[in-house]
Each structure stands twice: as structure tokens, then as C-alpha cells.
């Protein structure tokens, strides 16, 4: 009977093509929204995770908490905090860093970007641990001061003329020589960044003691929890306050994933609203179909069709409409997600799109189940029609 129900459904849909396609479109839009948004959010989570793996799991990041409300003082990190952490055994190196948004001048053109400052003697070790190489030029060496490494976008896009190795740029009205160009990382913030020695940054920004972030490279990942507790304890004892935070790369990634998890729920909810509209469309279409085929239902019952046979016919129809909408919506949603991947690079963030089979199957199953559920009431109404009344219906 299921085979017969399927072909009866196909013939019914073919006889009312316009209404059927309009109903399918509602499902297509909803499924496409869910698939594309879910794929993009999961790809974003995966991309961020890969970047954090590149950043390195064997790092502890120490920074100031900042202002915590009226009546409280916020003391930033200083070189004293760096010395405190350097006394703790278990770190390969302890790297103080400054970050500033500053003016860059090249050949009378002005730009603004983020500047990072690291100790000159630790440039090589830091970039090697990050897995970042130079596209051109060489690394900063110990003792060098007014030199710079620039990101790939700084070299090619910030000014009308490209900046090459050996070029002179003005940073905060001080001349720096470009030693190297960092290979493309894939996001605008990193590729637009300039790195200079910490000693030079202290001079041009007049910051002799301040430190924005301390990056502590751990020798063994097994020691991270113990070292994290020790850093917190020693800093609190030395500073006399707790206006700082000690985080591992994994903890930061967990916080980001929590935010992305909430985002996924919101995005799926938006798509679900579209699907709800599509489900109402299926229900409306089937109610209309029941009215149009009332006499046919009467004839089928008169020649022996049971209530469950009639129920099956309309449930197959609603399920088929949902499945067709699911297939088309999944294809459309996947296409949208794949198209956004290359566009994200032009926007300054390289989003690697991962098409997950589980997400595609979810879209298909969800559309089919929603179609069947939408057809239950119309199908039930059709199955309960009395043959005599159905045959008399005009």
C-alpha cells in the first residue's frame, strides 16, 4: 500500500504544481537558513579552534582585569610583575608585551593600525612557537631597536605603494626600518599588525614600566594547572591585589566556544521560525487538498480503503513535500555557506568552511519529520470522512 500511496501522492502533486512548489519554497527557505547558519557558526568555531592551536596550548596569558567599578583602583601590569613570574621555574620564557593603536606614515600617506611590541631577543622564539614564518626579510635580532616586522596587508594594502624590506616607515613620528614581512595569517587583525622591539615602544610611547600582557611559555603542558595556580598566588602576594587574570589558551577557547554555542542556538532558532511558516504552508495546502479530493476519498472508502490507508496517503504527501524542500534547502544552504567562505577572506577574516554530513542529514531529517507532523491533522480529518457524505460532497 505504501508504494501505491507514493504514486498517488506524486500524481496529486503533479496536478497542482504551482501550489506544491509554493509550499516547498517555504520549507526550502527555512532549511537553507538553518543549514547555512549552522554550517557557518560551526566553521567559525572550528577556525577559531585551529588558530588557538596555532597560538599554542602551552601558554599562560597574564593581563590586568581593568576597572572593576566605582571605588576600586585598577593597577595595570608592570615590569615588577614580569620579574615575579620569571622567578617561577617551569617556563621556557616569559615575554612582556605592549599593544597600541598608532599612526603609521609611509611616503607622506598616513594609516592607523595595531602595534605589538616584544623584547627584541625573544622575537625569534615567539614566532617559531607560533608557527608563523616570514614571507620576506629576516627576524629581529637581540640589540636592534628601531626596526619593524609588518603584516602582509600592511605591506600591500595599507598604502598606495607597497612597502618592501628595507623601507622606512614613521611610527608615532619615529623612523623605523622594515626588516621583514610576515606571511599571511588569514585574519585582518594579525595581517594588519606591525611588531617592533619593546625597548623602542617604551621610548616612543613613554611607557617605561607598563606591560599590557605577559605571555609565559610553559616547558611541559602537564605542569600548566600547577603553574597557573603558582602565578596567581605569587602575583597576589607581590602586588597585594587581585586585579589581574591568569588564563590558559584552552580557557580562552572555552569562553569563546560558550559564546558561539549560544550564537548557534539563536541562529537555528531564526531558521526554525522560517520552517514553522513552511510547516503552516504544508498544513494549509493539505487541508485544501482534502477539500478538493473529498469525493475521491469517498470513492476509495467505498471500494474498501481503510481509514489508515487514507491517513497514509496524506502523510506520505506531506512527508514528500517536506523531504523535497529539505533536499533543495540543504543544497541551497550549503551553497550559501561555501560562497561566504571566499568572501570572508576579502572582509579580512579567513573562514574555513567545513561541510559536516551530520548537519546535512539533520536538515533532511528535520524537514521530513516537520512535513509529516504538519500533515497529521489534515490526514486525520481526511481519514475520518464518511463515505456517503464524501460522495455527496460538491
C-alpha positions in Angstrom: 0.0 0.0 0.0 2.9 2.3 0.7 4.0 2.0 -2.9 0.6 2.9 -4.1 0.3 5.8 -1.7 3.6 7.2 -3.0 2.5 7.2 -6.6 -0.9 8.6 -5.7 0.9 11.4 -3.9 3.2 12.1 -6.9 0.2 12.4 -9.2 -1.6 14.6 -6.8 1.4 17.0 -6.6 1.8 17.0 -10.4 -1.8 18.1 -10.8 -1.3 21.1 -8.6 2.3 22.1 -9.4 2.1 25.8 -8.5 0.6 25.3 -5.1 3.0 22.4 -4.4 6.1 24.5 -5.4 4.9 27.5 -3.3 4.6 25.1 -0.3 8.0 23.6 -1.0 9.6 27.1 -1.2 8.6 27.8 2.4 10.5 24.6 3.5 13.5 25.4 1.3 14.0 28.9 2.8 13.8 27.5 6.4 16.1 24.6 5.8 18.6 26.7 3.8 18.7 29.3 6.6 19.3 26.6 9.2 22.0 24.7 7.2 23.9 27.8 6.1 23.8 29.5 9.6 24.7 26.2 11.4 27.5 25.4 9.0 28.9 29.0 9.2 28.8 29.0 13.0 30.4 25.6 13.3 33.0 26.5 10.8 33.7 29.7 12.7 34.2 27.6 15.9 36.5 25.2 14.0 38.5 28.1 12.5 39.0 29.8 15.9 40.0 26.5 17.4 42.6 25.9 14.7 44.0 29.4 15.3 44.3 28.8 19.0 46.1 25.5 18.3 48.5 27.6 16.2 48.8 30.1 19.0 49.9 27.2 21.2 48.3 25.3 24.1 51.5 25.6 26.2 51.0 29.2 27.1 49.7 31.1 30.1 48.4 34.6 29.5 48.5 37.2 32.3 46.7 40.5 31.9 45.1 43.2 34.1 41.4 42.9 34.8 40.9 46.6 34.3 38.4 48.8 36.1 36.0 46.9 38.4 33.6 49.6 39.5 33.4 52.8 41.5 35.7 53.0 44.5 38.2 50.4 43.1 41.6 51.1 41.7 42.9 49.2 38.7 46.6 48.8 38.6 48.0 47.5 35.3 50.8 45.0 34.9 54.3 46.3 35.2 57.9 45.1 34.8 57.8 44.1 38.5 55.1 41.5 37.6 57.3 40.2 34.8 60.2 39.7 37.3 57.9 37.9 39.7 56.8 35.4 37.0 60.4 35.0 35.8 61.4 33.7 39.2 59.0 30.8 38.9 60.6 27.7 37.4 58.8 25.8 34.7 58.7 28.4 32.0 60.8 28.4 28.8 60.5 32.1 28.6 58.4 35.0 30.0 57.5 37.6 27.4 56.1 41.0 28.3 54.2 42.8 25.5 52.7 46.2 24.8 49.9 46.8 22.3 49.0 50.2 20.9 46.8 51.6 18.2 49.0 54.1 16.4 49.7 56.2 13.4 51.8 54.9 10.6 53.3 57.2 7.9 54.8 56.0 4.7 55.7 58.3 1.8 53.5 61.1 3.1 50.5 58.7 3.5 49.0 58.1 6.9 47.4 54.9 8.2 46.4 53.5 11.6 46.9 50.0 12.8 47.6 47.9 15.9 51.2 47.8 17.0 52.6 45.0 19.1 55.9 45.3 21.0 58.0 42.3 22.2 61.6 42.1 23.6 64.0 42.0 20.7 65.8 38.9 21.9 62.6 36.9 22.1 61.2 37.6 18.6 62.6 34.5 17.0 61.5 32.1 19.8 58.0 33.6 19.9 57.3 33.5 16.2 58.7 29.9 15.9 56.4 28.8 18.7 53.5 30.5 16.9 54.4 28.6 13.7 54.5 31.9 11.8 57.2 32.5 9.2 58.4 35.5 7.3 57.4 36.0 3.7 60.4 38.2 3.1 63.3 39.6 5.0 64.7 38.4 8.4 63.7 38.3 12.1 64.5 41.0 14.7 67.8 40.3 16.5 68.9 41.0 20.0 70.1 44.6 20.4 68.1 46.0 17.5 65.7 48.8 18.3 64.1 51.0 15.7 63.2 48.1 13.3 59.9 46.5 12.5 58.2 43.5 11.1 55.0 44.2 9.2 51.9 42.1 8.3 51.1 41.1 4.7 48.2 43.5 4.4 50.3 46.4 5.8 52.8 45.7 3.0 50.3 45.5 0.2 47.1 47.2 1.1 47.5 50.0 3.7 49.2 52.5 1.3 49.0 53.2 -2.4 52.6 51.9 -2.8 53.7 48.6 -1.4 56.2 48.5 1.5 59.2 46.4 0.9 62.0 45.0 3.1 64.4 47.9 3.8 61.7 50.6 3.5 61.5 53.3 6.1 58.2 54.0 7.9 57.3 56.5 10.6 55.7 55.1 13.7 54.4 57.8 16.2 56.8 60.2 14.5 59.8 58.0 14.8 61.5 56.4 11.8 61.7 52.6 11.7 63.3 50.3 9.1 61.3 47.3 7.9 63.3 44.1 8.4 60.7 41.6 7.3 57.2 40.9 6.1 55.2 38.3 8.0 53.4 35.7 5.9 49.6 35.9 5.6 47.9 34.5 8.7 44.3 34.9 7.4 42.6 37.5 9.6 42.7 41.3 9.3 43.9 41.9 12.8 47.0 39.9 12.5 47.8 40.7 8.9 47.4 44.4 9.6 49.7 44.3 12.6 53.2 45.7 13.0 55.7 44.3 15.5 58.6 46.3 16.9 61.1 45.8 19.8 59.7 46.5 23.2 62.6 48.9 24.0 61.6 51.1 21.0 57.9 51.1 22.0 58.8 52.3 25.6 60.6 55.2 24.1 58.1 56.4 21.5 55.0 55.9 23.8 56.8 56.9 27.0 55.9 53.8 28.9 59.0 52.8 30.9 57.3 50.3 33.2 53.9 49.3 31.8 53.1 45.9 30.4 49.8 45.0 28.7 50.1 41.3 28.6 52.6 38.7 29.8 53.0 35.6 27.7 54.6 32.7 29.7 55.6 29.7 27.6 55.4 26.5 29.6 58.1 23.8 29.2 55.6 20.9 29.8 51.9 21.1 29.2 51.4 18.7 32.2 52.5 21.5 34.5 50.1 24.1 33.3 47.5 23.8 36.1 50.1 23.9 38.9 52.0 26.8 37.2 48.7 28.7 36.7 47.9 28.5 40.4 51.5 29.4 41.4 51.5 32.5 39.2 48.2 33.6 40.7 49.5 33.1 44.2 52.8 34.8 43.6 51.3 37.8 41.8 48.7 38.3 44.5 51.4 38.2 47.2 53.7 40.6 45.4 51.0 43.1 44.2 48.7 43.0 47.2 45.6 42.8 45.0 43.8 40.5 42.6 43.3 43.0 39.7 44.8 40.6 37.2 43.7 37.4 35.4 45.7 34.3 34.6 44.3 32.3 31.7 45.4 29.4 29.5 44.7 29.3 25.8 42.3 26.5 26.4 40.3 28.5 28.9 40.0 31.4 26.4 38.9 29.0 23.7 36.2 27.5 26.1 34.9 31.0 26.8 34.7 31.7 23.0 33.0 28.4 22.4 30.4 29.1 25.0 29.5 32.4 23.2 29.5 30.5 19.8 27.2 27.9 21.3 24.7 30.5 22.3 25.0 32.0 18.8 24.3 28.7 17.2 21.1 28.3 19.2 20.0 31.8 18.2 20.8 31.2 14.5 19.0 27.8 14.5 16.0 29.5 16.2 15.9 32.1 13.4 15.8 29.3 10.8 13.2 27.4 12.8 10.8 30.3 12.6 11.1 30.2 8.8 10.5 26.4 8.9 7.4 27.0 11.1 6.0 29.2 8.4 6.7 26.5 5.9 5.0 23.9 8.1 1.9 26.0 8.2 2.1 26.2 4.4 2.1 22.4 4.2 -0.8 22.1 6.6 -2.8 24.7 4.6 -2.0 23.0 1.3 -3.2 19.6 2.6 -6.4 21.0 4.1 -7.1 22.4 0.6 -6.2 19.1 -1.0 -8.6 17.3 1.3 -11.4 19.5 0.3 -10.6 19.1 -3.4 -10.3 15.3 -3.1 -13.3 14.7 -0.8 -15.2 12.8 -3.5 -12.1 10.8 -4.4 -11.7 9.8 -0.7 -15.3 8.7 -0.7 -14.8 6.5 -3.7 -11.7 4.9 -2.2 -13.5 4.2 1.0 -16.5 2.8 -0.9 -14.3 0.3 -2.7 -12.6 -0.9 0.6 -9.9 1.7 1.6 -9.5 1.8 5.3 -9.0 4.9 7.5 -5.3 4.1 7.9 -4.9 3.9 4.1 -6.3 7.4 3.7 -4.2 8.6 6.6 -1.1 7.1 5.0 -1.7 8.7 1.6 -1.8 12.2 3.1 1.1 11.6 5.5 3.2 10.4 2.6 2.3 13.5 0.6 3.2 15.9 3.5 6.4 13.9 4.2 7.4 14.0 0.5 6.8 17.8 0.3 9.0 18.2 3.4 11.7 15.9 2.0 11.8 17.7 -1.4 12.0 21.0 0.4 14.7 19.6 2.7 16.9 18.4 -0.2 16.6 21.7 -2.1 17.1 23.7 1.1 20.1 21.7 2.1 21.7 22.2 -1.3 21.0 25.9 -1.2 22.2 26.4 2.4 25.4 24.5 1.6 26.0 26.7 -1.5 25.4 29.9 0.5 27.9 28.7 3.2 30.5 27.8 0.6 30.1 31.2 -1.1 30.6 33.1 2.1 34.0 31.3 2.7 35.9 33.1 -0.1 34.0 36.4 0.7 35.2 36.3 4.3 38.8 36.5 3.1 38.1 39.8 1.4 36.5 41.0 4.6 39.7 40.4 6.5 39.0 37.0 8.1 39.7 33.6 6.6 36.8 31.4 7.4 37.4 27.8 6.5 34.0 26.2 5.6 33.6 22.7 6.8 30.6 20.8 5.4 29.5 18.2 8.0 27.5 15.2 6.9 25.7 15.3 10.3 24.4 18.8 9.7 23.2 17.9 6.2 21.4 14.8 7.5 19.9 16.9 10.3 18.5 19.3 7.7 16.9 16.5 5.6 15.5 14.6 8.6 14.2 17.8 10.2 12.4 18.8 7.0 10.9 15.4 6.5 9.7 15.0 10.1 8.3 18.5 10.1 6.4 17.7 6.9 4.9 14.6 8.4 3.9 16.4 11.6 2.3 19.2 9.6 0.2 16.7 7.7 -1.1 14.8 10.7 -4.2 17.0 11.3 -5.3 17.2 7.6 -4.6 13.5 7.1 -6.6 12.6 10.3 -9.5 14.8 9.0 -9.4 13.0 5.6 -9.3 9.5 7.2 -12.4 10.3 9.3 -14.6 11.3 6.4 -17.7 9.1 6.0 -18.0 7.5 2.5 -21.7 8.6 2.0 -21.0 12.2 2.9 -17.8 12.3 0.9 -19.5 11.0 -2.2 -22.3 13.7 -1.9 -19.7 16.5 -1.5 -19.6 19.1 -4.3 
